[in-house]
C-alpha cells in the first residue's frame, strides 16, 4: 500500500494467486453448485461488478475479505487479476492514538 494508505481507500488489481495465499478462500466443494455456477456465468459474461473489498484493522493488522467465493471461482476460471479495494480502519478510539 502507498504511504497514505491509512487515509485513503487503495484500489489495485490484485493477483488472484496472492489473494488465494493470504486469505481463507473456500474450496469448490464447500460452495453450493447453483451459487458457483451463477458466479461463473457472471464472471464470464461481464466480469466483476464491484471490487473485492479487503479491510485491514490497523492496530492488530488483522484483515477481512468479502466475496471469497468469487475469488475461488475466478481462480478456477484462470482469471489472473481481481479488482480489489483496501480499506484501513483503526479500532482504537481516536483519543487513544495520540
Secondary structure, DSSP 8 states (H G I E B T S, - for coil): --GGGGTS-EEEEEEHHHHHHHS----GGGS-HHHHHHHHHHHHHH--SS-EEEEEETTTTEEEES-HHHHHHHHHTT--EEEEEEEEE--S-HHHH-
